[in-house]
Amino acid sequence: MSLGLPGHLVQSTLSRALARASHWFGLVCLAGALVSVVMLSFANETPRLWLTVLAVLAMGGVLVLLARRRTVPITIAYLLLGTGGVYLYSVTLLDMPGVFPSSNMFLVSLPKMAMIMVGGAGSSAFVGVIWSTLGFLLAEAAVLLAVVHTQVPYRPDVFTVSTYLVLVGVMLLDGFAFRAGRTAQPAIHRAVRDDQARLLRNDFSHRAIARMHDTTVEQLDALSRAQPGTLRSGMRAGIRDTLRTLNDSTWLEDVDAQSTDRPTGDDAWLASEVYRAIDRCRDRGLVIAVTGDRVALARLDPAADRELGLAVRQCLVNVIQHAGIVAAEVIIDADDDSVSVMVQDAGRGFTESESGPDRLGLRQAVRHRIEQLGGSVAVFSRPGAGTSVLLTVPAPAPAAAPDEQVAP
C-alpha cells in the first residue's frame, strides 16, 4: 500500500496513522474501564476504588503523551504503569463478591486491550508487533496475579486475544506490503526512466533527421540537379553554410537555454529566424516578397522562432528545387493565440499523397517541427496550380497598448 506517496514517506505515514488509531482505541478502552469501575462501586464495596481510578487515569495520561511523542522511554513507562494499573483494576473488579465468576469477562478485558495498543508506538510494523506482544503478555501476567489474590478462576478472554491478533495481523500485513512495494518501486522508477530516455532518443532522432535534411541532404540534392561544370555562387555559399553548421558542436543544442529577451517592432523582424531563412534563400537566387504582420513574430519564444524559421526555409528550398520558378511569397498573419506564415509559389505544384521519397523535407523538416510545437501544417497544391504551405504555431496573446489598459 503506497497511498500515492513517495517511497520514503510511505512507511512513516502508515506507521503514524496506525499509531493514532491504536492510541484512540486504547483511550476508549480506558475510558470504558474508568466508567465501569465507578458505576460498579455504587453497588459494591470497593476499598481500592480511588487508587484504581488514579491508576486508570495515569494510564490514559501516559498514553496521550505517547501519542504525541512516540519514544522508547515513554513506551516503557506506559507498559510498567499499565501493568500495575491492570493489576489494581482486575483486583478491584474480581474482588467484588458474586459479580465476576471468572476472569474472562469483557469489563476485565478493557485495560488489557489498552495495553496491547502500545504497539502503535513502533517505528516500523515489525517493531510494533514486539511492543504489542510485550503489552499483551504483561497484561495477562497482571490478571494472573489478580486471580491469585482474589481466588477467581482464570480463563483467557476472547476479547483480548482477538484484539491482539487483529492488531498484529494488520501490522504484519502492512510490513510485508511495504517490503513488497519497496522492491517493486525501483523497477517502476527504472521503467519510467527508460520510457523518458526512449522519448528523448526519439525526439533527438527526429531533430537530427530534420537538421541533416536542412544541411547535407539538401546540398546533395542540389548537387545532383546541378549542371556539370563550375558551381554557381549561391550553391557554393550554401555548401559553406552547411559545413559551418555541421562543424559546430552545438548544432543540435536546444534553444530553451537561450535568452528570452526578444526585440520588438522592426528589430524583432530582422532578428527572427524567418527573416534569416528568407535572406539565405534570396542569396540562392529566389525572389521572395514578404507581406503581412511581421511584428507578430516578436510573440514567439526562442524555440518556436527557431523551428518556424527552419520550416519556412525548407518550404522555400522546396520552391527552389521543385517548383520550377524563381519567385515565392511569404505572408505573415496572427490572431490572439497563434502566429501563421504562408509560403506560396505559382510553380508546377504536386499531389502530396503521391509525393516520393524526395519530399522527406516536407514530412520531417516541416510537419514534424511545427507539430512538435503544438502547431499545424496545411498544404494546398495540385499539379500545374502552384503550392501554398500554411504554418501555424501557438503564441501568447499580444500585450495591450498602454492606452488600451485604461478603462474608459
C-alpha positions, 0 to 999 in steps of 0.5 A: 500500500503506497497511498500515492506517496513517495517511497520514503514517506510511505512507511512513516505515514502508515506507521503514524496513522496506525499509531493514532488509531491504536492510541484512540482505541486504547483511550476508549478502552480506558475510558470504558474501564474508568466508567465501569469501575465507578458505576460498579462501586455504587453497588459494591464495596470497593476499598481500592476504588480511588487508587484504581481510578488514579491508576486508570487515569495515569494510564490514559495520561501516559498514553496521550503523551505517547501519542504525541511523542512516540519514544522508547522511554515513554513506551516503557513507562506506559507498559510498567504503569499499565501493568500495575494499573491492570493489576489494581483494576482486575483486583478491584473488579474480581474482588467484588463478591458474586459479580465476576465468576471468572476472569474472562469477562469483557469489563476485565478485558478493557485495560488489557486491550489498552495495553496491547495498543502500545504497539502503535508506538513502533517505528516500523510494523515489525517493531510494533508487533514486539511492543504489542506482544510485550503489552499483551503478555504483561497484561495477562501476567497482571490478571494472573496475579489478580486471580491469585489474590482474589481466588477467581478462576482464570480463563483467557478472554476472547476479547483480548486475544482477538484484539491482539491478533487483529492488531498484529495481523494488520501490522504484519500485513502492512510490513510485508506490503511495504517490503513488497512495494519497496522492491517493486518501486525501483523497477517502476522508477527504472521503467519510467526512466527508460520510457523518458530516455526512449522519448528523448532518443526519439525526439533527438532522432527526429531533430537530427533527421530534420537538421541533416535534411536542412544541411547535407541532404539538401546540398546533395540534392542540389548537387545532383540537379546541378549542371556539370561544370563550375558551381554557381555562387549561391550553391557554393555559399550554401555548401559553406553554410552547411559545413559551418553548421555541421562543424559546430558542436552545438548544432543540435543544442536546444534553444530553451537555454537561450535568452528570452529577451526578444526585440520588438517592432522592426528589430524583432523582424530582422532578428527572427529566424524567418527573416534569416531563412528568407535572406539565405534563400534570396542569396540562392537566387529566389525572389521572395516578397514578404507581406503581412504582420511581421511584428507578430513574430516578436510573440514567439519564444526562442524555440518556436522562432527557431523551428518556424524559421527552419520550416519556412526555409525548407518550404522555400528550398522546396520552391527552389528545387521543385517548383520550377520558378524563381519567385515565392511569397511569404505572408505573415498573419496572427490572431490572439493565440497563434502566429501563421506564415504562408509560403506560396509559389505559382510553380508546377505544384504536386499531389502530396499523397503521391509525393516520393521519397524526395519530399522527406523535407516536407514530412520531417523538416516541416510537419514534424517541427511545427507539430512538435510545437503544438502547431499545424501544417496545411498544404494546398497544391495540385499539379500545374496550380502552384503550392501554398504551405500554411504554418501555424504555431501557438503564441501568447496573446499580444500585450495591450497598448498602454492606452488600451489598459485604461478603462474608459 
